[in-house]
Amino acid sequence: MSVKPAPSSALFAGSFALGTLSAPDGPAFPALVTPDARVLDLRVAFGDDRLTTRSILESWEPALPRLRTLAGDGGPEHRPLADFRVHAPVEPRQVLQSGANYRQHVVDLHVAHRAPDDDRSEEERRAEAAEIMDRRAAEDLPYVFIGLPSAITGPYDDVVLPARAEKPDWELELAAVIGRPAHQVSVETALEYVAGYTIANDLTDRATVFRRDMPQIGTDWLRSKNAPGFTPLGPWIVPAESIADPDDLRLTLKLNGQTMQDESTKDMIFNVARMVAYASQTARLLPGDLVLTGSPAGNGMRWGRLLRDGDVMDGSVTGLGAQRTRCVAEAVS
């Protein structure tokens, strides 16, 4: 089921964005979308029935000027966006996720995840979190881990809350979309490998983040983050050239109309360039891959209010549009 947000005067920044759409009972296709909600089927424009959003990203440098021209044409082949279903904008091969990358968020989680035998005051635990962040920033060591592409769903699709998930939580994030292979790139050149940006909501079951039975192992991201549909993505990939400064964007998440997260990417400990560069030191990033950059303060653990059946999340990032997803409890036979 899809629940689209109310239309706004412009869907996103710039003259066009990429999406993956489908007509009723039709296959998904790569689309050029204009800010006034018009759609061009890029299979037709490029003369390639096998074209996907990812294959466009694999030839991003020559494709970009062609996309600019197509966005300016506005011919009769442009159809209303309302005629189509919106899917996740790309199918990545790799998803690189980041933890603890917003200063205030780290403090809140550090306090919320107090161990049963930790009798220190909240002030002491907040001071410890601040010290940890200062050390991490100085040592240039972001915390990056791997997510599963199978967890991705569309920006308006229902999110099924697994019956086993005791504390499902939201995490709105800015995601960088890679546009050319990147391996061991520098911070100074990292953004040259980013084709564009999109929105991700990296849901987490807080109850399974830490292995209490194996504390020496640490975090368990497989169980806590990778249920099917736990990463609503999109709706669009907005070209990097249309985003003046990815390190100064506003992330806002509303739960049933109430603002829960409202923070600038300025609060990131490691900015987008440092995140991409760091991930590339180990992994070979490929076109279409996602680098999620962490979530700001205001998660459910902060408010003492986790996700429930029927909740509706509205997430937006400056210039990137908005997503809306409804939570549905898993049907248990």
Contacts in CASP RR format, 6 or more apart in sequence:
PFRMAT RR
TARGET T0000
AUTHOR 0000-0000-0000
METHOD contacts of the structure
MODEL  1
MSVKPAPSSALFAGSFALGTLSAPDGPAFPALVTPDARVLDLRVAFGDDR
LTTRSILESWEPALPRLRTLAGDGGPEHRPLADFRVHAPVEPRQVLQSGA
NYRQHVVDLHVAHRAPDDDRSEEERRAEAAEIMDRRAAEDLPYVFIGLPS
AITGPYDDVVLPARAEKPDWELELAAVIGRPAHQVSVETALEYVAGYTIA
NDLTDRATVFRRDMPQIGTDWLRSKNAPGFTPLGPWIVPAESIADPDDLR
LTLKLNGQTMQDESTKDMIFNVARMVAYASQTARLLPGDLVLTGSPAGNG
MRWGRLLRDGDVMDGSVTGLGAQRTRCVAEAVS
1 157 0 8 1.000
1 158 0 8 1.000
1 326 0 8 1.000
1 328 0 8 1.000
2 85 0 8 1.000
2 86 0 8 1.000
2 156 0 8 1.000
2 157 0 8 1.000
2 158 0 8 1.000
3 156 0 8 1.000
3 158 0 8 1.000
3 312 0 8 1.000
3 324 0 8 1.000
3 325 0 8 1.000
3 326 0 8 1.000
4 86 0 8 1.000
4 156 0 8 1.000
4 324 0 8 1.000
5 156 0 8 1.000
5 314 0 8 1.000
5 322 0 8 1.000
5 323 0 8 1.000
5 324 0 8 1.000
7 37 0 8 1.000
8 321 0 8 1.000
8 322 0 8 1.000
10 35 0 8 1.000
10 36 0 8 1.000
11 17 0 8 1.000
11 33 0 8 1.000
11 35 0 8 1.000
11 36 0 8 1.000
11 37 0 8 1.000
11 81 0 8 1.000
11 235 0 8 1.000
11 236 0 8 1.000
11 321 0 8 1.000
12 35 0 8 1.000
12 236 0 8 1.000
12 238 0 8 1.000
12 242 0 8 1.000
12 319 0 8 1.000
12 320 0 8 1.000
12 321 0 8 1.000
13 35 0 8 1.000
13 238 0 8 1.000
13 242 0 8 1.000
13 243 0 8 1.000
13 318 0 8 1.000
13 319 0 8 1.000
13 320 0 8 1.000
14 35 0 8 1.000
14 238 0 8 1.000
14 239 0 8 1.000
14 242 0 8 1.000
15 34 0 8 1.000
15 35 0 8 1.000
15 68 0 8 1.000
15 71 0 8 1.000
15 72 0 8 1.000
15 242 0 8 1.000
16 32 0 8 1.000
16 33 0 8 1.000
16 34 0 8 1.000
16 35 0 8 1.000
16 67 0 8 1.000
16 68 0 8 1.000
16 70 0 8 1.000
16 71 0 8 1.000
16 239 0 8 1.000
17 32 0 8 1.000
17 33 0 8 1.000
17 236 0 8 1.000
17 237 0 8 1.000
17 238 0 8 1.000
17 239 0 8 1.000
17 242 0 8 1.000
18 30 0 8 1.000
18 31 0 8 1.000
18 32 0 8 1.000
18 33 0 8 1.000
18 53 0 8 1.000
18 56 0 8 1.000
18 67 0 8 1.000
18 89 0 8 1.000
18 90 0 8 1.000
18 236 0 8 1.000
18 237 0 8 1.000
18 239 0 8 1.000
19 30 0 8 1.000
19 31 0 8 1.000
19 32 0 8 1.000
19 33 0 8 1.000
19 53 0 8 1.000
19 86 0 8 1.000
19 87 0 8 1.000
19 89 0 8 1.000
19 90 0 8 1.000
19 235 0 8 1.000
19 236 0 8 1.000
19 237 0 8 1.000
20 28 0 8 1.000
20 29 0 8 1.000
20 30 0 8 1.000
20 31 0 8 1.000
20 52 0 8 1.000
20 53 0 8 1.000
20 86 0 8 1.000
20 87 0 8 1.000
20 88 0 8 1.000
20 89 0 8 1.000
20 90 0 8 1.000
21 28 0 8 1.000
21 29 0 8 1.000
21 31 0 8 1.000
21 39 0 8 1.000
21 81 0 8 1.000
21 84 0 8 1.000
21 85 0 8 1.000
21 86 0 8 1.000
21 87 0 8 1.000
22 28 0 8 1.000
22 29 0 8 1.000
22 84 0 8 1.000
22 85 0 8 1.000
22 87 0 8 1.000
23 83 0 8 1.000
23 84 0 8 1.000
23 85 0 8 1.000
24 85 0 8 1.000
28 87 0 8 1.000
29 41 0 8 1.000
29 42 0 8 1.000
29 43 0 8 1.000
29 51 0 8 1.000
30 41 0 8 1.000
30 42 0 8 1.000
30 43 0 8 1.000
30 51 0 8 1.000
30 52 0 8 1.000
30 53 0 8 1.000
30 55 0 8 1.000
30 56 0 8 1.000
31 39 0 8 1.000
31 40 0 8 1.000
31 41 0 8 1.000
31 42 0 8 1.000
31 84 0 8 1.000
32 39 0 8 1.000
32 40 0 8 1.000
32 42 0 8 1.000
32 45 0 8 1.000
32 67 0 8 1.000
32 70 0 8 1.000
32 71 0 8 1.000
33 39 0 8 1.000
33 40 0 8 1.000
33 81 0 8 1.000
33 236 0 8 1.000
34 40 0 8 1.000
34 71 0 8 1.000
34 74 0 8 1.000
34 78 0 8 1.000
37 80 0 8 1.000
37 81 0 8 1.000
37 82 0 8 1.000
38 74 0 8 1.000
38 78 0 8 1.000
38 79 0 8 1.000
38 80 0 8 1.000
38 81 0 8 1.000
39 78 0 8 1.000
39 79 0 8 1.000
39 80 0 8 1.000
39 81 0 8 1.000
39 83 0 8 1.000
39 84 0 8 1.000
40 70 0 8 1.000
40 74 0 8 1.000
40 77 0 8 1.000
40 78 0 8 1.000
40 79 0 8 1.000
41 77 0 8 1.000
42 51 0 8 1.000
42 56 0 8 1.000
42 70 0 8 1.000
43 49 0 8 1.000
43 50 0 8 1.000
43 51 0 8 1.000
44 77 0 8 1.000
45 70 0 8 1.000
45 77 0 8 1.000
46 56 0 8 1.000
46 66 0 8 1.000
52 91 0 8 1.000
53 89 0 8 1.000
53 90 0 8 1.000
53 91 0 8 1.000
53 237 0 8 1.000
53 288 0 8 1.000
54 90 0 8 1.000
54 91 0 8 1.000
54 92 0 8 1.000
54 287 0 8 1.000
54 288 0 8 1.000
56 63 0 8 1.000
56 67 0 8 1.000
57 90 0 8 1.000
57 177 0 8 1.000
57 178 0 8 1.000
57 179 0 8 1.000
57 195 0 8 1.000
57 237 0 8 1.000
57 287 0 8 1.000
57 288 0 8 1.000
58 179 0 8 1.000
58 287 0 8 1.000
58 288 0 8 1.000
60 179 0 8 1.000
60 180 0 8 1.000
60 195 0 8 1.000
60 287 0 8 1.000
61 180 0 8 1.000
64 239 0 8 1.000
64 241 0 8 1.000
67 239 0 8 1.000
86 154 0 8 1.000
86 155 0 8 1.000
86 156 0 8 1.000
86 234 0 8 1.000
86 235 0 8 1.000
87 154 0 8 1.000
88 152 0 8 1.000
88 153 0 8 1.000
88 154 0 8 1.000
88 155 0 8 1.000
88 232 0 8 1.000
88 233 0 8 1.000
88 234 0 8 1.000
89 198 0 8 1.000
89 233 0 8 1.000
89 234 0 8 1.000
89 235 0 8 1.000
89 236 0 8 1.000
89 237 0 8 1.000
90 177 0 8 1.000
90 198 0 8 1.000
90 233 0 8 1.000
90 237 0 8 1.000
90 288 0 8 1.000
90 290 0 8 1.000
91 149 0 8 1.000
91 152 0 8 1.000
92 149 0 8 1.000
92 152 0 8 1.000
92 288 0 8 1.000
92 289 0 8 1.000
92 290 0 8 1.000
93 149 0 8 1.000
93 286 0 8 1.000
93 288 0 8 1.000
93 289 0 8 1.000
94 146 0 8 1.000
94 149 0 8 1.000
94 283 0 8 1.000
94 285 0 8 1.000
94 286 0 8 1.000
94 289 0 8 1.000
94 290 0 8 1.000
95 146 0 8 1.000
95 147 0 8 1.000
95 148 0 8 1.000
95 149 0 8 1.000
95 151 0 8 1.000
95 152 0 8 1.000
95 231 0 8 1.000
95 289 0 8 1.000
95 290 0 8 1.000
95 292 0 8 1.000
96 144 0 8 1.000
96 145 0 8 1.000
96 146 0 8 1.000
96 147 0 8 1.000
96 279 0 8 1.000
96 283 0 8 1.000
96 285 0 8 1.000
96 289 0 8 1.000
96 290 0 8 1.000
96 291 0 8 1.000
96 292 0 8 1.000
97 144 0 8 1.000
97 145 0 8 1.000
97 146 0 8 1.000
97 147 0 8 1.000
97 202 0 8 1.000
97 221 0 8 1.000
97 225 0 8 1.000
97 292 0 8 1.000
97 294 0 8 1.000
98 142 0 8 1.000
98 143 0 8 1.000
98 144 0 8 1.000
98 145 0 8 1.000
98 173 0 8 1.000
98 270 0 8 1.000
98 275 0 8 1.000
98 291 0 8 1.000
98 292 0 8 1.000
98 293 0 8 1.000
98 294 0 8 1.000
99 142 0 8 1.000
99 143 0 8 1.000
99 144 0 8 1.000
99 145 0 8 1.000
99 294 0 8 1.000
99 295 0 8 1.000
100 106 0 8 1.000
100 109 0 8 1.000
100 133 0 8 1.000
100 136 0 8 1.000
100 143 0 8 1.000
100 269 0 8 1.000
100 294 0 8 1.000
101 142 0 8 1.000
101 143 0 8 1.000
101 268 0 8 1.000
101 269 0 8 1.000
101 270 0 8 1.000
101 275 0 8 1.000
101 293 0 8 1.000
101 294 0 8 1.000
101 295 0 8 1.000
102 263 0 8 1.000
102 267 0 8 1.000
102 268 0 8 1.000
102 269 0 8 1.000
102 294 0 8 1.000
102 295 0 8 1.000
102 296 0 8 1.000
102 297 0 8 1.000
103 130 0 8 1.000
103 133 0 8 1.000
103 267 0 8 1.000
103 268 0 8 1.000
103 269 0 8 1.000
104 263 0 8 1.000
104 267 0 8 1.000
104 296 0 8 1.000
104 297 0 8 1.000
105 267 0 8 1.000
105 294 0 8 1.000
105 295 0 8 1.000
105 296 0 8 1.000
105 297 0 8 1.000
105 298 0 8 1.000
105 299 0 8 1.000
106 129 0 8 1.000
106 132 0 8 1.000
106 133 0 8 1.000
106 269 0 8 1.000
107 126 0 8 1.000
107 129 0 8 1.000
107 130 0 8 1.000
107 297 0 8 1.000
108 297 0 8 1.000
108 298 0 8 1.000
108 299 0 8 1.000
108 301 0 8 1.000
108 302 0 8 1.000
109 299 0 8 1.000
109 301 0 8 1.000
109 302 0 8 1.000
110 125 0 8 1.000
110 126 0 8 1.000
110 128 0 8 1.000
110 129 0 8 1.000
110 132 0 8 1.000
111 122 0 8 1.000
111 125 0 8 1.000
111 126 0 8 1.000
111 129 0 8 1.000
112 206 0 8 1.000
112 301 0 8 1.000
112 302 0 8 1.000
113 206 0 8 1.000
113 209 0 8 1.000
113 210 0 8 1.000
113 301 0 8 1.000
114 125 0 8 1.000
118 125 0 8 1.000
120 128 0 8 1.000
133 269 0 8 1.000
136 142 0 8 1.000
136 143 0 8 1.000
136 269 0 8 1.000
137 269 0 8 1.000
137 270 0 8 1.000
140 270 0 8 1.000
140 274 0 8 1.000
140 278 0 8 1.000
141 278 0 8 1.000
142 269 0 8 1.000
142 270 0 8 1.000
142 274 0 8 1.000
142 275 0 8 1.000
142 278 0 8 1.000
142 279 0 8 1.000
144 275 0 8 1.000
144 278 0 8 1.000
144 279 0 8 1.000
145 219 0 8 1.000
145 221 0 8 1.000
146 221 0 8 1.000
147 221 0 8 1.000
147 225 0 8 1.000
147 226 0 8 1.000
147 231 0 8 1.000
148 222 0 8 1.000
148 226 0 8 1.000
150 226 0 8 1.000
150 228 0 8 1.000
151 225 0 8 1.000
151 226 0 8 1.000
151 227 0 8 1.000
151 228 0 8 1.000
151 229 0 8 1.000
151 230 0 8 1.000
151 231 0 8 1.000
152 229 0 8 1.000
152 231 0 8 1.000
152 232 0 8 1.000
152 233 0 8 1.000
153 159 0 8 1.000
153 228 0 8 1.000
153 229 0 8 1.000
153 230 0 8 1.000
153 231 0 8 1.000
153 232 0 8 1.000
153 233 0 8 1.000
153 325 0 8 1.000
154 232 0 8 1.000
154 233 0 8 1.000
154 234 0 8 1.000
154 235 0 8 1.000
154 323 0 8 1.000
154 325 0 8 1.000
155 199 0 8 1.000
155 232 0 8 1.000
155 233 0 8 1.000
155 234 0 8 1.000
155 235 0 8 1.000
155 323 0 8 1.000
155 324 0 8 1.000
155 325 0 8 1.000
156 235 0 8 1.000
156 323 0 8 1.000
156 324 0 8 1.000
156 325 0 8 1.000
157 229 0 8 1.000
157 232 0 8 1.000
157 325 0 8 1.000
158 325 0 8 1.000
158 326 0 8 1.000
158 327 0 8 1.000
158 328 0 8 1.000
159 203 0 8 1.000
159 229 0 8 1.000
159 230 0 8 1.000
159 232 0 8 1.000
159 313 0 8 1.000
159 325 0 8 1.000
159 326 0 8 1.000
159 327 0 8 1.000
159 328 0 8 1.000
160 227 0 8 1.000
160 228 0 8 1.000
160 229 0 8 1.000
160 328 0 8 1.000
160 329 0 8 1.000
160 330 0 8 1.000
161 168 0 8 1.000
161 307 0 8 1.000
161 308 0 8 1.000
161 309 0 8 1.000
161 327 0 8 1.000
161 328 0 8 1.000
161 329 0 8 1.000
161 330 0 8 1.000
162 168 0 8 1.000
162 205 0 8 1.000
162 227 0 8 1.000
162 330 0 8 1.000
163 329 0 8 1.000
163 330 0 8 1.000
163 332 0 8 1.000
164 205 0 8 1.000
165 205 0 8 1.000
165 207 0 8 1.000
165 208 0 8 1.000
165 227 0 8 1.000
166 205 0 8 1.000
166 207 0 8 1.000
166 208 0 8 1.000
167 205 0 8 1.000
167 206 0 8 1.000
167 207 0 8 1.000
167 301 0 8 1.000
167 306 0 8 1.000
168 203 0 8 1.000
168 204 0 8 1.000
168 205 0 8 1.000
168 206 0 8 1.000
168 306 0 8 1.000
168 307 0 8 1.000
168 327 0 8 1.000
169 203 0 8 1.000
169 204 0 8 1.000
169 205 0 8 1.000
169 206 0 8 1.000
169 299 0 8 1.000
169 300 0 8 1.000
169 301 0 8 1.000
169 306 0 8 1.000
169 307 0 8 1.000
170 201 0 8 1.000
170 203 0 8 1.000
170 253 0 8 1.000
170 255 0 8 1.000
170 260 0 8 1.000
170 261 0 8 1.000
170 299 0 8 1.000
170 300 0 8 1.000
170 307 0 8 1.000
170 313 0 8 1.000
171 201 0 8 1.000
171 202 0 8 1.000
171 203 0 8 1.000
171 204 0 8 1.000
171 294 0 8 1.000
171 295 0 8 1.000
171 299 0 8 1.000
172 199 0 8 1.000
172 200 0 8 1.000
172 201 0 8 1.000
172 251 0 8 1.000
172 252 0 8 1.000
172 253 0 8 1.000
172 261 0 8 1.000
172 295 0 8 1.000
172 296 0 8 1.000
172 315 0 8 1.000
172 317 0 8 1.000
173 199 0 8 1.000
173 200 0 8 1.000
173 201 0 8 1.000
173 202 0 8 1.000
173 251 0 8 1.000
173 292 0 8 1.000
173 293 0 8 1.000
173 294 0 8 1.000
173 295 0 8 1.000
174 197 0 8 1.000
174 199 0 8 1.000
174 200 0 8 1.000
174 246 0 8 1.000
174 249 0 8 1.000
174 251 0 8 1.000
174 265 0 8 1.000
174 272 0 8 1.000
174 292 0 8 1.000
174 293 0 8 1.000
174 294 0 8 1.000
174 317 0 8 1.000
174 320 0 8 1.000
175 197 0 8 1.000
175 198 0 8 1.000
175 199 0 8 1.000
175 200 0 8 1.000
175 233 0 8 1.000
175 290 0 8 1.000
175 291 0 8 1.000
175 292 0 8 1.000
175 293 0 8 1.000
176 194 0 8 1.000
176 196 0 8 1.000
176 197 0 8 1.000
176 246 0 8 1.000
176 272 0 8 1.000
176 275 0 8 1.000
176 276 0 8 1.000
176 290 0 8 1.000
176 291 0 8 1.000
176 293 0 8 1.000
177 194 0 8 1.000
177 195 0 8 1.000
177 196 0 8 1.000
177 197 0 8 1.000
177 198 0 8 1.000
177 237 0 8 1.000
177 288 0 8 1.000
177 289 0 8 1.000
177 290 0 8 1.000
178 193 0 8 1.000
178 194 0 8 1.000
178 195 0 8 1.000
178 276 0 8 1.000
178 285 0 8 1.000
178 286 0 8 1.000
178 287 0 8 1.000
178 288 0 8 1.000
178 289 0 8 1.000
178 290 0 8 1.000
178 291 0 8 1.000
179 193 0 8 1.000
179 194 0 8 1.000
179 195 0 8 1.000
179 196 0 8 1.000
179 287 0 8 1.000
179 288 0 8 1.000
180 192 0 8 1.000
180 193 0 8 1.000
180 195 0 8 1.000
180 287 0 8 1.000
181 193 0 8 1.000
181 284 0 8 1.000
181 285 0 8 1.000
181 286 0 8 1.000
181 287 0 8 1.000
182 190 0 8 1.000
182 193 0 8 1.000
182 276 0 8 1.000
182 280 0 8 1.000
182 284 0 8 1.000
182 285 0 8 1.000
183 280 0 8 1.000
183 283 0 8 1.000
183 284 0 8 1.000
183 285 0 8 1.000
184 280 0 8 1.000
184 281 0 8 1.000
185 192 0 8 1.000
185 193 0 8 1.000
185 276 0 8 1.000
185 277 0 8 1.000
185 280 0 8 1.000
186 277 0 8 1.000
187 273 0 8 1.000
187 274 0 8 1.000
187 277 0 8 1.000
188 273 0 8 1.000
190 272 0 8 1.000
190 273 0 8 1.000
190 274 0 8 1.000
190 276 0 8 1.000
190 277 0 8 1.000
190 280 0 8 1.000
191 240 0 8 1.000
191 246 0 8 1.000
191 272 0 8 1.000
191 273 0 8 1.000
191 276 0 8 1.000
193 276 0 8 1.000
193 280 0 8 1.000
193 285 0 8 1.000
194 240 0 8 1.000
194 272 0 8 1.000
194 276 0 8 1.000
195 237 0 8 1.000
195 239 0 8 1.000
195 240 0 8 1.000
195 287 0 8 1.000
195 288 0 8 1.000
196 237 0 8 1.000
196 238 0 8 1.000
196 239 0 8 1.000
196 240 0 8 1.000
196 243 0 8 1.000
197 237 0 8 1.000
197 238 0 8 1.000
197 240 0 8 1.000
197 243 0 8 1.000
197 246 0 8 1.000
197 317 0 8 1.000
197 320 0 8 1.000
198 233 0 8 1.000
198 234 0 8 1.000
198 235 0 8 1.000
198 236 0 8 1.000
198 237 0 8 1.000
198 238 0 8 1.000
198 290 0 8 1.000
198 320 0 8 1.000
199 233 0 8 1.000
199 234 0 8 1.000
199 235 0 8 1.000
199 315 0 8 1.000
199 316 0 8 1.000
199 317 0 8 1.000
199 320 0 8 1.000
199 321 0 8 1.000
199 322 0 8 1.000
199 323 0 8 1.000
200 231 0 8 1.000
200 232 0 8 1.000
200 233 0 8 1.000
200 234 0 8 1.000
200 290 0 8 1.000
200 292 0 8 1.000
201 231 0 8 1.000
201 232 0 8 1.000
201 233 0 8 1.000
201 253 0 8 1.000
201 313 0 8 1.000
201 315 0 8 1.000
201 323 0 8 1.000
201 325 0 8 1.000
202 225 0 8 1.000
202 230 0 8 1.000
202 231 0 8 1.000
202 292 0 8 1.000
202 294 0 8 1.000
202 295 0 8 1.000
203 225 0 8 1.000
203 227 0 8 1.000
203 229 0 8 1.000
203 230 0 8 1.000
203 231 0 8 1.000
203 232 0 8 1.000
203 307 0 8 1.000
204 224 0 8 1.000
204 225 0 8 1.000
204 230 0 8 1.000
205 223 0 8 1.000
205 224 0 8 1.000
205 225 0 8 1.000
205 227 0 8 1.000
206 224 0 8 1.000
206 301 0 8 1.000
206 306 0 8 1.000
207 224 0 8 1.000
208 220 0 8 1.000
208 223 0 8 1.000
208 224 0 8 1.000
209 219 0 8 1.000
209 220 0 8 1.000
209 221 0 8 1.000
209 224 0 8 1.000
210 218 0 8 1.000
210 219 0 8 1.000
210 220 0 8 1.000
211 217 0 8 1.000
211 218 0 8 1.000
211 219 0 8 1.000
211 220 0 8 1.000
225 231 0 8 1.000
232 313 0 8 1.000
232 323 0 8 1.000
232 325 0 8 1.000
233 290 0 8 1.000
234 320 0 8 1.000
234 323 0 8 1.000
235 321 0 8 1.000
235 322 0 8 1.000
235 323 0 8 1.000
236 320 0 8 1.000
236 321 0 8 1.000
238 319 0 8 1.000
238 320 0 8 1.000
238 321 0 8 1.000
240 246 0 8 1.000
242 319 0 8 1.000
243 249 0 8 1.000
243 319 0 8 1.000
243 320 0 8 1.000
246 265 0 8 1.000
246 271 0 8 1.000
246 272 0 8 1.000
247 265 0 8 1.000
247 266 0 8 1.000
247 268 0 8 1.000
247 271 0 8 1.000
247 272 0 8 1.000
248 264 0 8 1.000
248 265 0 8 1.000
248 266 0 8 1.000
249 264 0 8 1.000
249 265 0 8 1.000
249 317 0 8 1.000
249 318 0 8 1.000
249 319 0 8 1.000
249 320 0 8 1.000
250 262 0 8 1.000
250 263 0 8 1.000
250 264 0 8 1.000
250 316 0 8 1.000
250 317 0 8 1.000
250 318 0 8 1.000
251 261 0 8 1.000
251 262 0 8 1.000
251 263 0 8 1.000
251 264 0 8 1.000
251 265 0 8 1.000
251 295 0 8 1.000
251 296 0 8 1.000
251 315 0 8 1.000
251 316 0 8 1.000
251 317 0 8 1.000
252 259 0 8 1.000
252 261 0 8 1.000
252 262 0 8 1.000
252 315 0 8 1.000
252 316 0 8 1.000
252 317 0 8 1.000
253 259 0 8 1.000
253 260 0 8 1.000
253 261 0 8 1.000
253 262 0 8 1.000
253 298 0 8 1.000
253 313 0 8 1.000
253 314 0 8 1.000
253 315 0 8 1.000
253 316 0 8 1.000
254 260 0 8 1.000
254 313 0 8 1.000
254 314 0 8 1.000
254 315 0 8 1.000
255 305 0 8 1.000
255 307 0 8 1.000
255 311 0 8 1.000
255 312 0 8 1.000
255 313 0 8 1.000
256 311 0 8 1.000
256 312 0 8 1.000
257 312 0 8 1.000
257 314 0 8 1.000
260 298 0 8 1.000
260 299 0 8 1.000
260 300 0 8 1.000
260 303 0 8 1.000
261 295 0 8 1.000
261 296 0 8 1.000
261 297 0 8 1.000
261 298 0 8 1.000
261 299 0 8 1.000
263 296 0 8 1.000
263 297 0 8 1.000
263 298 0 8 1.000
264 296 0 8 1.000
265 271 0 8 1.000
265 272 0 8 1.000
265 293 0 8 1.000
267 296 0 8 1.000
267 297 0 8 1.000
268 293 0 8 1.000
268 294 0 8 1.000
270 278 0 8 1.000
272 291 0 8 1.000
272 293 0 8 1.000
275 291 0 8 1.000
275 293 0 8 1.000
276 285 0 8 1.000
276 291 0 8 1.000
279 285 0 8 1.000
279 291 0 8 1.000
285 291 0 8 1.000
300 306 0 8 1.000
300 307 0 8 1.000
307 313 0 8 1.000
307 327 0 8 1.000
308 327 0 8 1.000
308 329 0 8 1.000
309 327 0 8 1.000
309 328 0 8 1.000
309 329 0 8 1.000
310 326 0 8 1.000
310 327 0 8 1.000
310 328 0 8 1.000
310 329 0 8 1.000
311 326 0 8 1.000
311 327 0 8 1.000
312 324 0 8 1.000
312 325 0 8 1.000
312 326 0 8 1.000
312 327 0 8 1.000
313 323 0 8 1.000
313 324 0 8 1.000
313 325 0 8 1.000
313 326 0 8 1.000
313 327 0 8 1.000
314 322 0 8 1.000
314 323 0 8 1.000
314 324 0 8 1.000
315 322 0 8 1.000
315 323 0 8 1.000
315 324 0 8 1.000
316 322 0 8 1.000
316 323 0 8 1.000
END
